[in-house]
Amino acid sequence: MLFDRFLLSELLTIEVQGLAIFFHLVFVIALYRKDYSVIDIAWGLGFVVVSALALTLNRSPDTRSLVVFGLIAIWGFRLGGFLLIRNLKKGTEDPRYASMRAQWGRWTNVHAYFKIFLTQPLILLFISFPTSLTMSRSTIPWNALDTIAVALALSGWLIETLADYQMSVFKKDPQNKNKFIRIGLWKWSRHPNYFGEMLFWWGMGFFALNSVYPWGAFLGAFMISYLLVKVTGAPMLESNYSKRPGFEDYLKETNAFLPWQCKG
């Protein structure tokens, strides 16, 4: 039997309901603050919400289920906390959302509701579903694949955390305004934080591969990698950077993701 239909139905029901409540609350906060950027803070925390809900379905959580939840919790709370502090310091709406607000005009809140605050929870649900299945039903003893998963996930978390810290330090210096960061991990990669995030979720995929539901183990990792590489991650940032002096040289001299010396 490929899967337990009752388990899938129960898991989807509880996660959809939980995300609906959580992101509608976030939407109300965004309207009150007139700032759609709060969705970025909620992104990481949303994974903690669905993971906690998935864990409640496991009547006897084993080591794998608890480790998976712990890793997602430290990833989600770290990311959410980092973005909260960053947004409070900026005090203004992220330029991406400000641009959308200007483009949508009179019906901006309606557009935002359907295109941001409903879309992101659906993507989040898809990304987290393989690991949610792992937490809700895991009966295979801990083995080498789980150790690999922990190593990859923690490595990705550390890379992402260090990259965000280095960027924060760089931006504190007014002399660095409109300059490209070329220190630490950013010397070898234009997006080491995104590389770390992708590595984290590929690690989580190994957990799902080693569960009683190995089908679709890496669907979440594929999805988040595609988004960061082709859609909402690097393309949007580099579109903003393209008008800065020296951008073409920066592209040639620095790898896009993998922190390694560029041969180009």
C-alpha positions in Angstrom: 0.0 0.0 0.0 1.6 3.3 -1.1 -0.1 5.4 1.5 -2.7 5.6 4.2 -5.6 7.6 2.7 -7.1 8.4 6.2 -3.7 9.7 7.4 -3.3 11.9 4.3 -6.8 13.3 4.6 -6.4 14.0 8.3 -3.0 15.6 7.8 -4.1 17.8 4.9 -7.2 18.9 6.9 -5.4 19.9 10.0 -2.6 21.7 8.1 -4.9 23.6 5.8 -7.0 24.8 8.7 -3.9 25.8 10.7 -2.4 27.7 7.8 -5.7 29.4 7.0 -5.9 30.8 10.5 -2.3 31.7 10.7 -2.0 33.5 7.4 -5.4 35.3 7.7 -4.1 36.7 11.0 -0.9 37.8 9.2 -3.0 39.4 6.5 -4.9 41.4 9.1 -1.6 42.6 10.6 -0.4 43.6 7.1 -3.5 45.7 6.6 -3.2 47.3 10.0 0.5 48.1 9.4 0.0 48.9 5.7 3.0 46.7 5.0 2.9 43.4 3.1 6.4 42.7 4.2 5.1 40.9 7.2 4.5 37.9 4.9 8.2 37.3 4.8 8.4 37.1 8.6 5.5 34.6 8.6 7.1 32.4 5.9 9.5 30.7 8.2 7.1 30.6 11.1 4.5 29.0 8.9 6.7 25.9 8.5 6.9 25.6 12.3 3.1 25.8 12.5 2.5 23.0 10.0 5.3 20.9 11.5 3.8 21.2 15.0 0.4 20.2 13.6 1.8 17.2 11.8 3.6 16.1 14.9 0.3 16.1 16.9 -0.9 13.3 14.6 1.9 11.0 15.7 0.7 9.3 18.9 4.2 8.0 19.7 6.8 10.3 18.0 10.1 8.6 17.5 13.6 10.1 17.3 13.3 10.9 13.6 10.0 12.8 14.0 11.3 14.9 16.9 14.6 15.7 15.2 12.8 16.8 12.0 10.5 19.1 14.0 13.5 20.4 15.9 15.4 21.3 12.8 12.4 23.0 11.1 11.8 24.9 14.4 15.3 26.3 14.6 15.3 27.1 10.9 11.9 28.8 11.0 12.3 30.8 14.2 15.8 31.9 13.1 14.6 33.1 9.7 11.4 34.7 11.1 13.3 36.5 13.9 16.0 37.7 11.5 13.5 39.2 9.1 11.5 40.7 12.0 14.5 42.6 13.3 15.6 43.6 9.8 12.1 45.0 8.9 11.8 46.8 12.2 15.1 48.5 11.5 14.2 49.5 8.0 10.8 50.9 9.1 9.5 50.8 5.5 7.8 48.3 3.3 10.1 46.1 1.2 10.6 47.6 -2.3 9.2 44.5 -3.9 5.8 44.9 -2.2 5.8 48.6 -2.5 6.2 48.2 -6.3 3.2 45.7 -6.3 1.1 48.1 -4.2 1.8 50.9 -6.7 1.0 48.6 -9.7 -2.2 47.3 -8.2 -3.6 50.7 -7.3 -7.2 50.9 -5.9 -7.6 47.1 -5.5 -4.2 46.5 -4.0 -5.5 44.6 -0.9 -7.6 42.3 -3.0 -4.7 41.5 -5.3 -2.4 41.0 -2.3 -4.9 38.7 -0.6 -5.1 36.3 -3.6 -1.6 36.7 -5.0 0.4 36.8 -1.8 -1.5 35.8 1.3 -3.3 32.8 -0.3 -0.5 31.7 -2.7 2.3 31.5 -0.2 0.5 29.2 2.2 -0.2 26.8 -0.7 3.4 26.8 -1.7 4.5 26.3 1.9 2.1 23.4 2.3 3.6 21.7 -0.8 7.2 22.2 0.3 6.6 20.9 3.8 4.3 18.0 3.0 7.1 15.3 2.6 8.5 16.1 6.0 5.0 16.4 7.5 4.3 12.9 6.4 7.6 11.8 8.1 6.6 13.4 11.4 3.1 12.1 11.4 4.0 8.5 10.8 7.6 7.2 11.1 8.4 3.6 12.1 11.7 2.9 10.5 14.7 2.8 12.9 17.3 5.6 12.7 20.0 4.8 10.2 22.8 6.3 8.0 20.3 8.3 5.7 19.1 10.1 8.8 22.6 11.1 9.8 23.2 12.4 6.2 20.0 14.3 6.5 21.1 16.0 9.7 24.5 16.9 8.3 23.0 18.5 5.2 20.3 20.3 7.0 22.6 21.7 9.7 25.2 22.7 7.2 22.6 24.6 5.2 21.2 26.3 8.3 24.7 27.4 9.3 25.6 28.7 5.8 22.3 30.6 5.6 22.7 32.1 9.1 26.3 33.1 8.6 25.5 34.7 5.2 22.7 36.7 6.7 24.9 37.9 9.5 27.7 38.9 7.1 25.2 40.8 4.9 23.8 42.6 8.0 27.3 43.7 9.1 28.1 44.9 5.5 24.9 47.0 5.3 25.6 48.8 8.6 28.5 50.7 6.9 27.0 53.7 5.0 30.0 53.5 2.7 28.8 50.2 1.3 25.6 51.7 0.0 24.9 50.4 -3.6 28.1 48.3 -3.5 28.2 44.6 -4.0 29.2 42.6 -1.0 32.4 40.6 -1.5 33.3 39.4 2.0 33.0 36.1 3.7 30.7 33.6 1.9 29.6 36.5 -0.4 33.1 36.5 -1.9 32.3 33.2 -3.5 28.6 33.3 -4.1 26.0 36.0 -5.0 23.4 34.2 -3.0 25.0 32.0 -0.3 21.9 32.5 2.0 19.7 30.9 -0.7 22.2 28.1 -1.3 22.1 27.4 2.5 18.3 27.3 2.4 18.2 24.9 -0.5 20.8 22.7 1.2 18.6 22.6 4.3 15.6 21.4 2.4 17.5 18.8 0.5 18.6 17.5 3.9 15.0 17.3 5.0 14.3 15.4 1.8 16.6 12.6 3.0 14.5 12.3 6.1 11.4 11.9 4.0 13.2 9.4 1.7 13.9 7.3 4.8 10.3 7.3 6.1 7.5 4.8 5.4 6.4 7.3 2.7 9.5 7.7 0.4 7.5 8.7 -2.6 7.9 12.4 -3.4 10.6 12.8 -0.7 12.4 15.6 -2.6 9.3 17.4 -4.0 9.7 20.1 -1.4 13.4 20.5 -2.0 12.8 20.8 -5.8 10.1 23.4 -5.3 12.1 25.7 -3.0 15.2 25.4 -5.2 13.2 26.3 -8.3 11.6 29.3 -6.6 14.9 30.6 -5.3 16.8 30.0 -8.6 14.1 30.9 -11.2 11.3 32.9 -9.6 11.2 34.8 -6.3 14.7 34.6 -5.1 17.8 35.4 -7.2 15.9 36.8 -10.3 14.0 39.5 -8.3 17.1 40.6 -6.4 19.4 40.7 -9.4 16.8 42.6 -11.4 17.1 45.3 -8.7 20.9 45.1 -8.8 21.1 45.3 -12.6 21.2 49.1 -12.7 24.2 49.4 -10.3 27.6 50.2 -11.7 29.8 47.1 -12.2 26.9 44.6 -12.3 28.1 42.7 -15.4 31.5 42.3 -13.9 30.0 41.1 -10.7 28.0 38.4 -12.5 31.2 37.2 -14.3 33.4 37.2 -11.2 31.0 35.6 -8.6 29.1 32.3 -8.8 25.4 32.5 -8.5 24.9 30.0 -5.6 27.6 27.5 -4.9 30.2 29.2 -2.6 33.2 28.4 -4.7 35.8 30.3 -6.8 34.2 31.4 -10.1 36.1 30.1 -13.1 34.4 32.6 -15.4 
